Amino acid sequence: MIEAHQLRKCFKIYKSKKGTLGSMLSLFSGEYEEKNAVDSISFKINEGEFVGYIGPNGAGKSTTIKMLSGILHPTSGKVTVLGIDPQKHRKKLAQRIGIVFGQRTQLWWDLPVKDSFEILKHMYKIEDRAYQKFLKHYDDLLDIGQFLHTPVRKLSLGQRMRADLAAAMIHNPPVLFLDEPTIGLDIVAKHKIRDFLQEMNKAEKKTVILTTHDMDDIEQLCSRVIVINQGRKILDGTLEKLRTHIGLPSILTVTYEYLPKPNELEGIERAECTGRKCTIVYDRSKISSPVLLREISKWGTPLDIQMTEPDIEEVIQNIY
Ligand SMILES: Nc1ncnc2c1ncn2[C@@H]1O[C@H](COP(=O)(O)OP(=O)(O)OP(=O)(O)O)[C@@H](O)[C@H]1O
């Protein structure tokens, strides 16, 4: 369904000289360095898969998504999405894919959300009945009815993301490319978006590629992860494979009623207690969260428990 073969994108970065004059001159000097933002990446994604495409800042995730969707042309290599070459048939492909860039809205900033949807309706030549069905369906799934008449610039980030997601689905595409759709959202908004994406994948059988820095997104949504770093693919497999490969340390912060009495336990990498508060770093592949919770309850009576997942940067570091 989605195939990338030895995909590479090399950017020319012009060397800049010091000062304003230097910057101007460097534009004309033609001196540049080459940077492989994406370096010989290959993968095959089947219909209905939900793939997390992860890596640290600057790893090449957005550049890959842009090549898959035809926004950027590869320097070399080959890519097809639904059998379509994005480079040759970008418009044809646009009818079959939905894209969301979390950092930037695709909607018209000063127009009410509904006006943006109507422009898209005309662009994709969507019939009235299908459009009305879309409005109703996405009101049920994402509560878009609440802010249909609000200009995009006045929406909260969570509302804006919901509007962007709905807009990406207006033509009912079978494939979704999502570039950090949960960035900057609070926990409630993240849950709403995740529930929606799960519904899209499970009930509506959409194939999804998701880039994110949020490990919870990956854990809750993705059956497969592709990890890239410095433009190169370093891991491709199930979430379980990622977990066993790196251990995925999790952190539990517990506040006890009285001073706790910690014990050593297999799977706990570190337990630091200051007064009644303990920070416990543990390896989920060695001790499950329920077992850990039972064990740490023997240290004292917990009053408050918080769990923190490692961020993607930490995960990638552990892969090396
Ligand atoms: N138009 C461009 N011109 C030159 N270099 C670019 C361009 N776009 C991206 N790059 C560089 O390519 C590399 C990969 O960038 P990309 O945006 O794909 O990373 P990313 O994995 O999406 O990062 P982030 O998680 O920070 O969004 C970076 O070093 C970036 O500076």
The ligand as a Gaussian input file, in Angstrom:
#p B3LYP/6-31G(d) Opt

LIG

0 1
 N       13.997000      22.895000       3.465000
 C       15.089000      22.502000       4.122000
 N       16.317000      22.971000       3.789000
 C       17.430000      22.555000       4.434000
 N       17.423000      21.663000       5.443000
 C       16.240000      21.163000       5.825000
 C       14.999000      21.552000       5.200000
 N       13.976000      20.884000       5.792000
 C       14.541000      20.124000       6.744000
 N       15.888000      20.293000       6.771000
 C       16.836000      19.610000       7.654000
 O       16.654000      18.223000       7.484000
 C       16.784000      17.549000       8.735000
 C       15.515000      16.735000       8.990000
 O       14.433000      17.652000       9.234000
 P       12.944000      17.155000       9.541000
 O       12.097000      18.366000       9.669000
 O       12.554000      16.128000       8.542000
 O       13.149000      16.465000      10.973000
 P       12.067000      15.907000      11.979000
 O       12.495000      14.514000      12.330000
 O       10.697000      16.070000      11.444000
 O       12.312000      16.860000      13.241000
 P       11.309000      17.438000      14.357000
 O       11.005000      16.284000      15.274000
 O       12.141000      18.472000      15.037000
 O       10.096000      17.982000      13.664000
 C       17.067000      18.612000       9.778000
 O       18.448000      18.681000       9.987000
 C       16.563000      19.895000       9.121000
 O       17.280000      21.005000       9.572000

